[in-house]
Amino acid sequence: MLSKRIIACLDVRNGMLAKSVKFVDTKDIGDPVEKAQEYYEDGLDELVFYDITASSDDRNIMLDVVEEVAKKVYIPFSVGGGVRSVEDASKLLWAGAEKINVNSAAVKRPELIAECAHAIGNQNVVLSMDILRREECREFPSGYEVVINGGRTPMGVDALAWALQGESLGAGELVVNSIDADGTREGYEIKLTRMIAEAVSIPVIASGGAGKPEHLYEVLTEGKADAALVASMVHYGEYTVSQLKQWLHDKGVKVRLKY
């Protein structure tokens, strides 16, 4: 049985670490490079960096910040935001990222996933999905819709169907981010995460809503996620990465502890 992973999410806006609630009311809260190093030294399994306005601003990702973070951490480092081509993906790898995240551009042009997987390997391509809860209907049989451009643009695409398509096109992992739960600290969207995890054969990273250790336990066990993404609960100093991993270990969840 593989160890469950704890992944810290750094949402970056104009070079600063930022945090929002349900993708709105975004505030700058610190230096992403300093936080990346702090979490790495505390035993973090993986880091994900999102340039949260690159797609909506129609610009390229900030490679200088990626390079600075890559100099400080020696764990898997995934980067997304504004990736529209194999060239964009390659630039991120050269800047120090280990994996690239595709999101908005892939929804608009799904073949981007296959192109990146062919060029840099399936294991290096992560499909990030920003998802809103909807009434179950013919258009959204799963009860969830894919939204792009930082939560600004509903796409009329069913979330489960998109997850399955992303896997078939070559994505090596999925980030399932619930906009409804984002920043609320009230718990992950367990139903959504479990539904997708049971439908695909690639790792699923749960995102959105972590507020206390019990939430991580729920999504890693009941929600069947392979990894839990955390942000607010570590950014604001309420918990450390090592505390979260020790708590999960004590509850019987297999995690890699810092020794």
C-alpha positions as CSV (number, residue, x, y, z in Angstrom):
1,M,0.0,0.0,0.0
2,L,1.4,3.4,-1.0
3,S,1.8,6.1,1.5
4,K,-0.8,8.9,1.4
5,R,0.7,12.3,0.5
6,I,0.3,15.7,2.0
7,I,0.7,18.4,-0.5
8,A,0.9,22.2,0.2
9,C,-0.7,24.5,-2.3
10,L,0.9,27.9,-3.0
11,D,-1.5,30.1,-4.8
12,V,0.5,33.0,-6.2
13,R,-0.7,36.4,-7.5
14,N,1.8,39.1,-8.6
15,G,4.6,37.2,-7.0
16,M,2.9,37.0,-3.6
17,L,1.4,34.0,-1.8
18,A,-2.4,34.6,-1.8
19,K,-5.5,32.9,-0.4
20,S,-9.2,33.1,-1.2
21,V,-12.5,31.7,-0.1
22,K,-14.5,30.0,-2.9
23,F,-12.1,31.7,-5.4
24,V,-13.1,35.3,-4.3
25,D,-11.9,37.8,-1.7
26,T,-8.3,37.0,-2.5
27,K,-5.7,38.4,0.0
28,D,-1.9,38.4,-0.2
29,I,-0.5,36.6,2.9
30,G,3.2,36.2,2.4
31,D,6.3,35.2,0.5
32,P,5.8,31.9,-1.5
33,V,9.5,31.1,-1.5
34,E,9.8,31.3,2.2
35,K,6.7,29.2,2.8
36,A,7.9,26.6,0.3
37,Q,11.2,26.2,2.1
38,E,9.5,26.1,5.5
39,Y,7.1,23.3,4.5
40,Y,9.9,21.3,2.8
41,E,12.1,21.4,5.9
42,D,9.1,20.3,8.0
43,G,8.6,17.1,6.0
44,L,6.2,18.0,3.2
45,D,5.7,15.3,0.6
46,E,5.0,17.5,-2.4
47,L,4.5,21.1,-3.4
48,V,2.1,22.6,-5.9
49,F,2.4,26.2,-7.2
50,Y,-0.5,27.9,-9.0
51,D,-0.2,31.2,-10.7
52,I,-3.9,32.0,-10.1
53,T,-4.3,34.9,-12.5
54,A,-2.2,33.7,-15.5
55,S,-5.1,32.2,-17.4
56,S,-7.6,34.9,-16.6
57,D,-5.0,37.6,-17.5
58,D,-4.0,35.7,-20.6
59,R,-0.3,35.8,-19.8
60,N,2.5,33.3,-19.2
61,I,3.4,32.0,-15.8
62,M,6.0,33.8,-13.6
63,L,9.1,31.6,-14.3
64,D,11.3,33.7,-11.9
65,V,9.2,32.7,-8.9
66,V,9.2,29.0,-10.0
67,E,13.0,29.1,-10.3
68,E,13.4,30.6,-6.8
69,V,11.1,28.0,-5.3
70,A,12.9,25.1,-7.1
71,K,16.2,26.3,-5.6
72,K,14.8,25.8,-2.1
73,V,12.9,22.5,-2.2
74,Y,14.0,19.0,-3.1
75,I,10.7,17.3,-3.2
76,P,8.3,16.8,-6.1
77,F,7.2,20.3,-7.3
78,S,4.2,20.8,-9.5
79,V,3.4,24.1,-11.3
80,G,0.2,25.3,-13.1
81,G,-1.5,28.4,-14.3
82,G,-1.4,29.6,-17.9
83,V,0.0,26.4,-19.4
84,R,-1.3,26.5,-23.0
85,S,1.3,24.5,-25.0
86,V,4.1,22.0,-24.9
87,E,6.5,24.9,-25.0
88,D,5.0,26.4,-21.9
89,A,5.3,23.0,-20.1
90,S,8.9,22.6,-21.2
91,K,9.8,26.1,-19.9
92,L,8.4,25.1,-16.5
93,L,10.5,21.9,-16.4
94,W,13.6,23.9,-17.3
95,A,12.8,26.4,-14.5
96,G,12.8,23.5,-12.0
97,A,9.3,22.1,-11.9
98,E,9.0,18.3,-11.8
99,K,5.3,18.2,-13.0
100,I,3.1,20.6,-14.9
101,N,-0.6,21.3,-14.2
102,V,-3.0,21.9,-17.1
103,N,-6.4,23.3,-16.4
104,S,-8.2,26.0,-18.4
105,A,-6.4,25.6,-21.7
106,A,-7.0,21.8,-21.6
107,V,-10.7,22.2,-21.1
108,K,-10.7,24.5,-24.2
109,R,-8.5,22.2,-26.2
110,P,-8.3,18.7,-24.7
111,E,-5.6,17.5,-27.0
112,L,-3.2,19.7,-25.0
113,I,-3.1,16.9,-22.4
114,A,-2.0,14.3,-25.0
115,E,0.5,16.6,-26.5
116,C,2.1,17.3,-23.1
117,A,2.0,13.6,-22.1
118,H,3.8,12.6,-25.3
119,A,6.4,15.3,-24.9
120,I,7.3,15.1,-21.2
121,G,5.7,11.9,-20.0
122,N,2.3,11.0,-18.5
123,Q,3.8,11.0,-15.0
124,N,4.7,14.7,-15.4
125,V,1.2,15.8,-16.5
126,V,-1.4,16.7,-13.9
127,L,-4.9,17.6,-14.9
128,S,-6.3,20.2,-12.4
129,M,-10.1,20.5,-12.3
130,D,-11.9,23.4,-10.6
131,I,-15.4,22.1,-9.9
132,L,-18.8,23.6,-8.8
133,R,-21.7,21.6,-7.4
134,R,-24.8,21.5,-9.6
135,E,-28.2,19.9,-9.7
136,E,-28.0,16.4,-11.2
137,C,-29.4,16.7,-14.7
138,R,-28.8,15.5,-18.3
139,E,-26.1,18.0,-18.8
140,F,-24.4,17.3,-15.4
141,P,-25.2,13.6,-14.5
142,S,-22.5,13.6,-11.8
143,G,-24.0,16.7,-10.2
144,Y,-20.8,18.7,-10.8
145,E,-19.6,21.2,-13.5
146,V,-16.0,22.1,-14.6
147,V,-15.2,25.8,-14.3
148,I,-12.2,27.6,-15.7
149,N,-10.2,30.9,-15.5
150,G,-9.9,30.8,-11.8
151,G,-13.6,30.0,-11.2
152,R,-14.8,32.7,-13.5
153,T,-16.1,30.7,-16.5
154,P,-18.5,27.8,-16.3
155,M,-17.9,25.4,-19.2
156,G,-21.0,23.2,-19.3
157,V,-18.8,20.2,-18.9
158,D,-19.6,17.4,-16.5
159,A,-16.8,16.9,-14.0
160,L,-16.8,13.1,-14.0
161,A,-16.8,12.9,-17.8
162,W,-13.9,15.3,-17.9
163,A,-11.9,13.3,-15.4
164,L,-12.3,10.2,-17.4
165,Q,-11.5,12.0,-20.6
166,G,-8.4,13.5,-19.0
167,E,-7.2,10.1,-17.9
168,S,-7.7,8.7,-21.4
169,L,-5.8,11.5,-23.0
170,G,-2.7,10.8,-20.8
171,A,-2.9,12.7,-17.6
172,G,-0.9,11.0,-14.9
173,E,-2.8,12.6,-11.9
174,L,-5.9,14.5,-11.2
175,V,-6.4,17.4,-8.8
176,V,-10.0,17.6,-7.8
177,N,-10.6,21.1,-6.5
178,S,-14.1,21.9,-5.1
179,I,-14.8,25.6,-5.5
180,D,-17.7,25.2,-3.0
181,A,-15.3,24.0,-0.3
182,D,-12.3,26.2,-1.2
183,G,-11.0,28.2,1.7
184,T,-14.0,27.4,3.9
185,R,-12.0,25.1,6.2
186,E,-15.2,23.0,6.6
187,G,-14.0,19.8,5.0
188,Y,-13.3,18.4,1.5
189,E,-16.1,17.6,-0.9
190,I,-16.0,13.9,0.0
191,K,-18.7,12.7,-2.4
192,L,-17.0,14.4,-5.4
193,T,-13.6,13.1,-4.5
194,R,-14.7,9.5,-3.9
195,M,-16.8,9.5,-7.1
196,I,-13.8,10.4,-9.3
197,A,-11.3,8.3,-7.4
198,E,-13.5,5.2,-7.9
199,A,-13.9,6.0,-11.6
200,V,-10.2,6.5,-12.6
201,S,-7.1,4.4,-12.2
202,I,-4.6,7.3,-11.7
203,P,-3.9,9.1,-8.4
204,V,-6.4,11.6,-7.2
205,I,-5.4,14.7,-5.2
206,A,-8.3,16.2,-3.1
207,S,-8.3,19.9,-2.9
208,G,-10.5,22.6,-1.2
209,G,-11.8,22.8,2.3
210,A,-9.2,21.5,4.7
211,G,-9.5,23.0,8.1
212,K,-8.5,20.4,10.7
213,P,-6.7,17.0,10.7
214,E,-10.0,15.1,10.7
215,H,-10.8,16.5,7.3
216,L,-7.6,15.0,5.9
217,Y,-8.4,11.6,7.5
218,E,-11.9,11.7,6.0
219,V,-10.8,12.4,2.4
220,L,-7.9,10.0,2.5
221,T,-10.0,7.1,3.8
222,E,-13.7,7.7,3.1
223,G,-13.0,9.9,0.1
224,K,-10.4,7.4,-1.3
225,A,-8.0,10.2,-2.3
226,D,-4.3,9.4,-2.8
227,A,-3.2,12.8,-1.5
228,A,-4.7,15.7,0.4
229,L,-3.9,19.3,-0.6
230,V,-3.7,21.8,2.2
231,A,-3.4,25.6,2.2
232,S,-5.0,27.8,4.9
233,M,-4.5,25.5,7.8
234,V,-0.7,25.6,7.3
235,H,-0.3,29.1,5.8
236,Y,-1.8,30.7,8.9
237,G,0.2,28.6,11.3
238,E,-2.7,26.7,12.8
239,Y,-0.9,23.4,12.1
240,T,2.5,22.3,10.8
241,V,3.0,19.7,8.2
242,S,4.7,17.4,10.7
243,Q,1.8,17.7,13.1
244,L,-0.7,16.8,10.4
245,K,1.4,13.7,9.3
246,Q,1.9,12.5,12.9
247,W,-1.8,12.9,13.6
248,L,-2.7,10.8,10.5
249,H,0.0,8.2,11.4
250,D,-1.5,7.9,14.9
251,K,-4.9,7.3,13.3
252,G,-3.5,4.4,11.2
253,V,-3.0,6.3,7.9
254,K,0.2,5.3,6.1
255,V,2.2,8.4,5.7
256,R,6.0,9.2,5.4
257,L,7.1,10.7,8.7
258,K,10.0,13.1,9.3
259,Y,12.7,11.6,11.4
